[in-house]
Amino acid sequence: MTDISAYYLEEIKRQFRGHQRMGEKALAQLEEKEFFIALDPESNSIAALVKHIAGNARSRFTDFLTADGEKPDRFRDQEFEVSDTTTREEVMRWWDQAWSHVFAAIDELQPEDVMRTVTIRQEPHTVLQALNRALAHYAQHIGQIVFLAKHLRSSNWKTLSIPRGRSEDFKVAKP
């Protein structure tokens, strides 16, 4: 079990890093004003999504093994509120802080921790379940960030994967 657990910890870090890079490539393409555009009153801006990811990461990954993942000083609703004075630099600071929390916690984990129990909102999860939950959550929001960035940049968007109409160029020849 330890071998699979060690592999899992490396793989979950690889997955988180991949999502982090994807988000950063999208964020890098935006003009400052585009961080703060919401498509409609029920939508979130990219800045709000980043602030939410940061709040969630701080709450979930601070004292990851020893304290409930929903900290009493977290005010989730406020994570979706961005003031008029917020800057791109502040948003990027939130982004960096989020990943700092994630990787600091994961780097401390040992293979034998993977099946330990942690709680989120007093609900028990194995470490594996909690990490998968966070990965899925962040992937969803990073997907929203990429979608919004692509929409906002329109013809100025630089693809993060295979360019449209170029899939054949990336096929691997079979022996």
HELIX and SHEET records of a PDB file:
HELIX    1   1 THR A    2  ALA A   28  1                                  27    
HELIX    2   2 GLU A   32  PHE A   36  5                                   5    
HELIX    3   3 ILE A   46  PHE A   61  1                                  16    
HELIX    4   4 ARG A   76  PHE A   80  5                                   5    
HELIX    5   5 ARG A   88  GLU A  108  1                                  21    
HELIX    6   6 PRO A  111  ASP A  113  5                                   3    
HELIX    7   7 VAL A  127  ARG A  153  1                                  27    
HELIX    8   8 SER A  154  ASN A  156  5                                   3    
HELIX    9   9 SER A  167  PHE A  170  5                                   4    
SHEET    1   A 2 THR A 117  ILE A 120  0                                        
SHEET    2   A 2 GLU A 123  THR A 126 -1                                        
END                                                                             
